[in-house]
Amino acid sequence: QVQLVESGGGLVQPGGSLRLSCVASGSIFRIVAMGWYRQAPGKQRELVAQRTAGGSPEYADSVKGRFIISRDNAMNPVYLQMNSLKPERTGDYYCTGKIYSSMSTWDGFWGQGTQVTVSS
C-alpha cells in the first residue's frame, strides 16, 4: 500500500505565502504523476496543480503565476509553493498521486489533506 502525507498548511494573511509538502511512502515502484487539489467548504474538490514524470506542470487558471509545483527527480516529495495568497484560496489541500506499486499495477492515491486558511 502507498501512503501520501501532506504538511505545511496553516493560517496566513492575504498576500502571504505557504509551502505545502507531500511525501509518498510504502510500496512504490514508480511515480507517474503527482498533484494538488483544493476543497473549499461546501464545494467540490478542484485541481490546483499537477505534473507528470518528465512533463510540464499544469495549473488552474486561478493560480497561474502565483503557485509553483515542484518535485525532485524522483517526484517525491512534491511541493506546492503558494504565493500572493487570497482569502478565496482557503480550503483543504490534498495531495494526489498516480503510482505504480509494481511493474504492471498502478492506482491513484490521496492524502488526508492539510488545511489552509487565508485570513487577516
Helices and strands as residue ranges (DSSP letters): E 2-7, E 10-12, E 18-26, E 30-39, E 45-52, E 58-59, G 61-63, E 67-71, E 78-82, G 87-89, E 91-100, E 106-110, E 114-118
